[in-house]
Amino acid sequence: MNIKTLVLGQLLTNCYLVWDEETKEAIAIDPADEADYIIRKILDEKLVVKFIVATHGHFDHVLGLLELKLAFNAPFLMNSKDNFLLKRTSQTTKRFTGLSADPTPFPDNNLQQGNKIIFGKQTLKVIETPGHTPGGISLSTPGILFSGDMIFADGFGRTDLSYSSPIDFQKSLTKLFKLPDSTIIYPGHGLTTSVKKAKLMIE
C-alpha cells in the first residue's frame, strides 16, 4: 500500500492518496482543498481513483471534493450523520477563511462500522468513531490507521463543539486503542504518530 500525504489549505489539512502499486487503483482520503494540486498529483502517479472518502464533514476536509468528483467521476463515501455539516460548507468556509466555497455534494454511499473499501488488492475497514462529529469515521488496515480528527501527534480532536460528544469520543478512543500499539496513525492534521504514543498522552 502506497501513501502520499498532501498538506492543503489554510488549516493545513492532510489529504491522503492511497493506492495499490500493482493496479494503481486508489482512494483519496479527505480532499481538503486545492483540488487542482490533488488532481495533478493523481495524474503524476497515473492513479485510477476508485473512491473519494471523507473521515468527517468539516469544511477543511472537503473543499476539494466537488472538483475531484467531477474530474474522476468517483463515488464519494462518508458517514451520512455528518451531512448537516456538508450543508454548511460555504457558510463555515466564509467564516473561518474569508473565502467562498463550492457546494459540497452528499455522499453516494453511507459508510458504517465494518464496511470495507477495496481498491486493487488493498482493503481499508471502516471504524465508526463519533465524538468530534456525529459521523466521524476512521479507516484501518493491519499496521495503519487513518484517524481523521480523532487523534493527532500532539493531542486529540475537539469535543467542545455544539454537536460533539465527549462521551462518544471516549468510546471511540477505546475502540481505536484496541489496535496494536505499533499501528501507525495518519491524522487529519500534523505528523504521523502511533497507537502506543497516543495512549501515553492520556496516561
Buried (B, 14 or more C-beta within 10 A) or exposed (E): BEBBBBBBBBBEBBBBBBBBEEBBBBBBBBBBBBBEEBBEBBEEEEBBBBBBBBBBBBBBBBBBBBBBBEBBEBBBBBBBBBBEBBBBBBEBBEEEBEEEBBEBBEBEBBBEEEBEBEBBEBBBBBBBBBBBBBBBBBBBBEEBBBBBBBBBBEEBBBBEEEEBBEEBBBBBBEBBBEBEEEBEBBBBBBEBBBBEBBBEEEE
